[in-house]
Amino acid sequence: MLEDKIDDVFDYVQERCLWQFFSRTWDRQENIDGVLEQATGLLTGKEVARETPMSRLHYADAKIMVGDLQERYPWVKEAGEQEIREVMDGLKLRLIDTAITRSTNRELNHHLY
Amino acid sequence: MPMVLLECDKDIPERQKHIYLKAPDEDTREYLPIANAATIPGTLSERGCAFCGAKLVIGGVLKDTIQMIHGPLGCAYDTWHTKRYPTDNGHFNMKYVWSTDMKESHIVFGGEKRLEQSMHEAFDQMPDIKRMIVYTTCPTALIGDDIKAVAKKVMKDRPDVDVFTVDCPGFAGVSQSKGHHVLNIGWINEKVETLEKEITSEYTMNFIGDFNIQGDTQLLQTYWDKLGIQVIAHFTGNGTYDDLRCMHQAKLNVVNCARSSGYIANELKKRYDIPRLDIDSWGFSYMEEGIRKICAFFGIEERGEALIAEERAKWKPKLDWYKERLQGKKMAIWTGGPRLWHWTKSVEDDLGIQVVAMSSKFGHEEDFEKVIARGKEGTYYIDDGNELEFFEIIDLVKPDVIFTGPRVGELVKKLHIPYVNGHGYHNGPYMGFEGFVNLARDTYNAVYNPLRHLAGVDIRDKAQATPIIQREAA
């Protein structure tokens, strides 16, 4: 059940989100961490940080993502905080695995842009 | 076997690592095509050169800058007028072409004096123009002409001019992609933060990786004006040299073409803490998403929603008319790189078109990660495709229309398959809401064009029926 929900959000992110495929490992990690933290906050009704330029950037990406997830998957609106956290934690692991750890993109770890 | 060895490639089996057929329930990380690698001997690549990537794609777009090409005449002519990027000042960049016209004697005795003379001559002939980019080419790089030293000398002689140099001969790198990189990194190293401009809005951004193809930039600028966002610099559609020197002043970098221009966005983030927001500017759904993200960053969401509502009311009925008639049609996209991932979902979602094959000339593996994540199963994903491969893929997927350049386009027309210019457009702009209706219209006109069917009929053979294509007025 949890895996199905992770599948849903993972498929959405794969299809829609360019931030997972930035140029280098550290950019991808920063985006995955930042956007998912903001998205989790928004989905669980928490006040999210928007003080720094990067937090505003991640908020902008997360806001669209949360709106789309709520529209596409009815279970998102019904899920409790604990379940949202579990789904987002599972999504994060899968994104890191797909876009970073097992990506065969040979440019990901070049120290220069 | 998701990596595909085509029949035409049986003598160059290395090509198998560059062609992927997406299959169900597959982990695409196992099957990422090799990209941005040297072209395999034996394949007739359709790639451009690195100099072309710097000049034709990025530098040559600027509307107030002399593009001095230090090399033989052909390097200048062949990178001029083959892209349609107009400007709002009378298309200065498309009216003129500049070259040092290097001949054998200059190669033997050195071309620096000739370059210096040409630079002075160009500035003398165009006294209102004070900005110049100088490009090296294969022969002038090989003989070691120091274009940077010449540029310094000319700037010393003419204190009111500013010159940028691009040291990127055609043989550098594996494709035009290297030229994008050299220009991006050179510009941030040498020119950004050398000028400050007046700030007129609390919302400022650079719009990066849009080259005003048939007016894309100018169309999108109407959106930014309505939203009250000041664009510090357009990199480089309808852009100016001096605006690009002020890129450090923006609060946000919005990136469309991440392949040609992602480098400068990354460096602006690293050096000036300006965040990079990647968006897609083609398609209704993507354009709405991009506007919403930009507005969310600045906290002006209401303005964004008002703009989207206004544009949808104006253009959505027109888009839907075409969608009804294009539903289920099959498209191939054979362009540079990013348009594969920009377009595959937008034509699917907004027009009901199925993309069946995509080929990239200069995309990197990052581009294939994006396009395979977005693209459909049963679709071919090809790096650095060649003509024989295109013929074979056409037989396999039978597209109704191909988005590609004029050279490949003329080729496929002989098979009676219509093409739409995927680089310079047929009748653009194609970005934004209005633009995507234009793309839909050109696709419709191509698919329903009666001439291509008639051209397949041998009029000497009375037994052949003449097809009748019913085409409606939009």
Contacts between the chains, C-beta under 8 A, distances in Angstrom:
chain1	res1	chain2	res2	distance
A	14	B	373	4.3
A	14	B	374	7.5
A	15	B	345	6.7
A	15	B	373	6.7
A	15	B	374	5.7
A	16	B	289	7.7
A	18	B	258	7.3
A	18	B	278	4.1
A	18	B	279	7.5
A	18	B	280	7.5
A	18	B	370	6.8
A	19	B	278	6.7
A	21	B	366	5.9
A	21	B	369	5.2
A	21	B	370	5.0
A	21	B	373	7.4
A	22	B	276	7.5
A	22	B	278	7.5
A	23	B	258	7.9
A	23	B	262	5.8
A	23	B	263	8.0
A	23	B	266	5.8
A	23	B	366	6.5
A	24	B	266	7.8
A	27	B	266	7.2
A	50	B	299	7.9
A	53	B	251	6.7
A	53	B	252	7.5
A	53	B	273	6.1
A	53	B	274	7.0
A	53	B	275	4.9
A	54	B	273	7.8
A	54	B	275	5.6
A	56	B	275	7.3
A	56	B	297	5.1
A	57	B	252	7.5
A	57	B	275	3.8
A	57	B	276	7.7
A	57	B	277	6.0
A	57	B	297	6.2
A	59	B	296	6.4
A	59	B	297	7.5
A	60	B	277	6.7
A	60	B	292	8.0
A	60	B	293	4.4
A	60	B	294	7.3
A	60	B	296	3.9
A	60	B	297	4.3
A	61	B	277	7.6
A	61	B	293	6.4
A	63	B	292	7.6
A	63	B	293	7.8
A	63	B	296	4.9
A	64	B	289	5.7
A	64	B	292	5.6
A	64	B	293	5.7
A	64	B	296	7.2
A	98	B	29	6.1
A	99	B	369	7.4
A	102	B	29	4.7
A	103	B	29	6.0
A	103	B	32	7.5
A	103	B	369	6.7
A	104	B	29	6.3
A	104	B	30	7.9
A	104	B	32	4.8
A	104	B	365	7.1
A	105	B	32	6.7
A	105	B	364	7.8
A	105	B	365	4.2
A	105	B	366	5.7
A	105	B	369	6.0
A	106	B	365	6.2
A	107	B	36	7.7
A	107	B	364	6.2
A	107	B	365	6.6
A	107	B	366	6.6
A	113	B	185	7.6
A	113	B	262	7.8
A	113	B	263	5.1
A	113	B	266	4.2
A	113	B	267	6.0
A	113	B	270	7.5
